[in-house]
Amino acid sequence: YHARSDAQICLQAYATWGEAFIEELAGDFCFALWDDVRRCLLCARDRLGVRPLFHARAGGSGLVVSDSLAWLADRFPADRDLDDLWVADFLCLGYSRDADRTVYRRISRLPPAHLLAFADSEPTVRRYWRLEIDEPLWLGERGYIERFVDVAAQAIADRLPDGRVGIAMSGGLDSTTLAACTVRASGDPARVVAECFHYEAALHDQEKHFAALVARHLGIELRLRAADDLAYDPAWRTRGIHLAEPSLSIVRAEPDRQTALGQAELAPVWFFGEGPDNALIYERSAYLAWLLARRDWPRLAAATLSSLLAKGFDGWGASLARLGNRGAVAPALQAVPPWLDRGLVEALRLEARLADTSRGEQRHPWHPKAIASFNDAIWPSLLEEFDFDAALSPVVWRHPYLDLRVLEFLLSVPPVPWARRKLLLRRAMRDRLPRAVLARRKAPLAQSPLVEPLRRHGLPRLAPGSQLDRFVDLRQVPSPAACPSDDLGRLLAVHALDHWLSA
């Protein structure tokens, strides 16, 4: 099969298994396949939605499919009525919670892990795969470590280009582990180049220091890029860049373009290390409760002891402090922005929509947050952002941690003790990364990198009488200086939508 193209492999699989062939395919893909005998069009998207696919009705009975939303919108200018729910979600969350919606009411997005079939007059869409992890994987410590290194090596090897490969590498554990595994899989540190984005003024992070330690340890080239001026472009509204859908990334589109062009000169393919933060959520209570319900006394005792020992004095001190504050008010659920049009909020029942966190997925018995996180529509929204980079330059982004062999293994590992501070990765990298990196605690950003530039540069005044009036009460929209820091992203969404509507 190595001598055949991806298209030839798909065709051979379809000839062998029929529509069930989609269940045998692995990787990141979207495609349309025409069966001339059955007079049937089959369209599919990969399991996590790395590659996008869109479809729209053409006239009375036809169907048009494309991996470009912009192309479809240009082809059917009369069908550009907006989807109010998509727009409302964007203004509240920055993305749509429904994976099948686009900003256009008459153009649909094929959800991840779905197959579209069109043979007669109506297309049918069915889900061909679900992320299901039944039992934990029971291995000894050595077994977990060897399995992780093995599946990571397979995922990386399948995505390696012939020449150099780039790693988007901070000083954190996930991306540095990815770099170490890539060096091992490629067999040559000279083939690997890493780029570290760091903040020198806005946030005073330590990414540059830890990334440099890793680069020296692995013997790979490291490019450092100060990101203080990359998060927000003050001239973004005048750049003439138009995205297929409203997106917060418009405010950094020009810096992203320059960055992507520079990355393409270093390597044709770049790896992104997203995945372990979600797969290795430490869900101690759910896991212990599941073991208790099963009356699995040996594993329950071992997991409980492991949890108690791992927590240490500092952890128990934090728990006692929380107990002392048990009368404090819990943080409220994210509210609808006060500047949204009240008629729209009521018609779409947006308060209830934001409060609904279940989204119809069955709660997993022992790893609920981790499993649910990969069923969230934010994943395809995030992954489609990389398509914008691909449109700006020849660079190609790939995601080894989202390979199903890696992802399903990480989710199958018992969260106690292996998800606590990503113990699995720390043990697996014990002899492959510097001790300082392995001992480093996760350091979340103190604030969004948008806060300082938005407060410094401000945003233009929104003019009444535009299409924006359908969605926003312009009288209620604050300036960046008067807006709480936590709401600045949602304020920016208003301006991004206004820019998109006026383009």
Secondary structure, DSSP 8 states (H G I E B T S, - for coil): -TTS-HHHHHHHHHHHHGGGGGGG--SS-EEEEEETTTTEEEEEE-SS-SS--EEEEETTTEEEEES-HHHHHHH-GGG--B-HHHHHHHHHHSS-S-TT--SBTTEEE--TTEEEEESSSS-EEEE-------S-----HHHHHHHHHHHHHHHHHTT--SS-EEEE--SSHHHHHHHHHHHHHHS-GGGEEEEEEE-SSSS--SHHHHHHHHHHHHT-EEEEEE-TTTS--TTGGGS----SS--GGGGGHHHHHHHHHHHHHH-SEEE---SHHHHT---HHHHHHHHHHHT-HHHHHHHHHHHHHHHHHHHHHHHHHHHHTTTS---------TTB-HHHHHHHTHHHHHH---TT----SS-HHHHHHTTSTHHHHHHHHHHHHHHHSS-EEE-GGGSHHHHHHHHHS-HHHHTGGGHHHHHHTTTTS-HHHHH------SS-TTHHHHHHH------TTSGGGGTB-GGG---GGGS-GGGHHHHHHHHHHHHHHH-
